[in-house]
Amino acid sequence: MTMEFSGEYRIPAPPQTVWNALNDPAVLQACIAGCKSLEKISDTEFASTVAVKVGPVSATFKGSVVLSDLDPPRGYTLSGQGQGGAAGFAKMSARVMLSGDGADTVLKYDVKADIGGKLASVGSRFVLTVAKKNADNFFSALARRLGGGESEAAAQVVAAGVTRGGAIPAAEVGTAPSVTHWLRSGVPAWLAVAACVAGVALGYILGRMG
């Protein structure tokens, strides 16, 4: 399953500060929910392990990201991939741009993602909304860490995501059904976990795009 989407976030810090924070493994690990480990292999490569648990069912996502076309602090291109075991895999390529706007930084990205295995059976619409939600959570945590107040910390998505199946309404971008909701609705536990793993995979890679 192939998805293409874009997004824009405003972070209350100058571009150089955002760039530095998003290349600091300690900051990244603190902002990624469920991140068990994050290792900087080289100046342009990172590896991570992120755990997802839904009731008695657990899944572990292992991923790697390679950076290229670096133009600090204005942006770069990244390629990433992750494996969630039986849940499936996610591969992504993205172009990221940072620009100053007063005392803030506007981060824009364009992403192409390929999802396979059980992750693909969840459906592109659900996977994308979960991924967007995880990305929102990441940038909100980053904004708070960089000094934004609670009202300012919520990362603002101002561009709707687009999948091969069509556009997601702007009102739904950045939102996703909770795992509890899906389990109560009768969705099999492995399917709910698969969706979360997809979201963590995409959200992690989005979060690495500073």
PyMOL commands that set and color helices and strands:
alter all, ss='L'
color gray80, all
select helices_A, chain A and resi 15-21+25-31+85-87+118-121+124-145+150-153+170-172+179-184+189-207
alter helices_A, ss='H'
color red, helices_A
select strands_A, chain A and resi 2-11+35-42+45-54+57-71+75-83+89-101+104-116+162-163+166-167
alter strands_A, ss='S'
color yellow, strands_A
deselect
rebuild
show_as cartoon
